[in-house]
Amino acid sequence: MDLKPSDVTRTVSDLALITKAIDNPISKHMTAGYLELKPGYDRELATKYEEVNVFLEGSLTYTFDGKSFIARKGDVILIEQGSRVHYTTDEGCLVFYALYPQLKPRQD
């Protein structure tokens, strides 16, 4: 699958596209959609949400609390709110994600 920019798809960076399949007004409490990370994606961040990732294609290396593991097609990952996570991928990946509480609109 190759996500394309559209009304519901947003370019996060040169290496990341995100789309919201579920958001306000469908749900007032959570956000869900697809995330495509291109090969070479490398980012560390502190999560603001409880997050579930379901891997549809490719792989992604997660590092937190000094431990690394690779998620691949079919894997389901839970990331707890407030976790500091480093994400990297050499081959790219496509993920279905669900966040709670709802993703806040960007302030550009």
Summary of the structure (lengths in Angstrom):
residues: 108
radius of gyration: 13.3
end to end distance: 28.0
largest distance: 38.6
contacts: 287
relative contact order: 0.28
helix: 0%
strand: 57%
